[in-house]
């Protein structure tokens, strides 16, 4: 099927350049890109929790810090725990 798309110039130039480097037609490159996007979209719908998986990434360092504190504290044995 033929269709007309309006693609911003910078994106068009990049797409055409990448397609040329890969030795494929722009049509094939765009088809691949759309297929990949559709596949990713359907995978996300199958597992909606995946979209949330990276949502707390900014807390990774804080989680490591808390784990280190807990490990240090739990390594200590209070004398009353021996009784």
Secondary structure per residue as TSV (DSSP state, phi and psi in degrees):
chain	resnum	aa	ss	phi	psi
A	1	X	-	360.0	138.6
A	2	X	-	-96.4	144.3
A	3	X	-	-151.5	165.3
A	4	X	-	-114.3	129.3
A	5	X	-	-118.5	145.2
A	6	X	-	-105.4	111.3
A	7	X	-	-115.7	132.0
A	8	X	-	-55.7	141.7
A	9	X	H	-50.7	-47.8
A	10	X	H	-61.2	-39.1
A	11	X	H	-69.8	-41.3
A	12	X	H	-59.3	-46.2
A	13	X	H	-62.8	-42.4
A	14	X	H	-63.8	-44.1
A	15	X	H	-62.8	-44.9
A	16	X	H	-63.6	-39.2
A	17	X	H	-65.2	-46.3
A	18	X	H	-64.4	-42.4
A	19	X	H	-60.6	-43.3
A	20	X	H	-63.6	-42.5
A	21	X	H	-62.5	-34.6
A	22	X	H	-83.0	-8.5
A	23	X	T	74.2	30.6
A	24	X	-	-125.3	161.1
A	25	X	-	-71.8	153.1
A	26	X	H	-58.0	-37.6
A	27	X	H	-57.5	-45.1
A	28	X	H	-66.2	-40.0
A	29	X	H	-62.7	-45.8
A	30	X	H	-66.0	-39.9
A	31	X	H	-61.3	-45.2
A	32	X	H	-59.5	-44.6
A	33	X	H	-62.7	-43.1
A	34	X	H	-66.6	-42.1
A	35	X	H	-60.4	-44.1
A	36	X	H	-62.5	-43.1
A	37	X	H	-63.8	-42.0
A	38	X	H	-65.9	-40.5
A	39	X	H	-64.6	-43.7
A	40	X	H	-63.8	-38.4
A	41	X	H	-65.0	-42.5
A	42	X	H	-71.0	-33.2
A	43	X	H	-65.4	-39.5
A	44	X	H	-65.6	-35.1
A	45	X	H	-71.5	-30.1
A	46	X	H	-70.7	-32.9
A	47	X	T	-130.9	79.7
A	48	X	T	-61.8	-23.4
A	49	X	T	-67.3	-19.8
A	50	X	H	-62.8	-35.2
A	51	X	H	-65.3	-21.7
A	52	X	H	-92.7	-12.4
A	53	X	H	-57.2	-38.9
A	54	X	T	-92.3	2.7
A	55	X	T	-65.2	-23.5
A	56	X	T	-108.8	15.4
A	57	X	G	-56.8	-32.9
A	58	X	G	-64.7	-15.1
A	59	X	G	-94.7	4.4
A	60	X	H	-57.5	-47.3
A	61	X	H	-64.2	-38.4
A	62	X	H	-65.4	-39.9
A	63	X	H	-62.5	-43.1
A	64	X	H	-61.4	-42.8
A	65	X	H	-61.8	-45.3
A	66	X	H	-63.9	-42.6
A	67	X	H	-62.0	-39.0
A	68	X	H	-63.6	-43.6
A	69	X	H	-61.9	-45.2
A	70	X	H	-63.1	-41.9
A	71	X	H	-62.2	-43.2
A	72	X	H	-62.0	-46.1
A	73	X	H	-67.9	-38.8
A	74	X	H	-78.6	-12.1
A	75	X	H	-75.4	-24.6
A	76	X	-	-80.5	137.3
A	77	X	-	-115.5	120.1
A	78	X	-	-74.2	143.3
A	79	X	H	-55.9	-35.3
A	80	X	H	-69.7	-17.6
A	81	X	H	-73.2	-19.0
A	82	X	H	-79.7	-18.8
A	83	X	-	-77.7	360.0
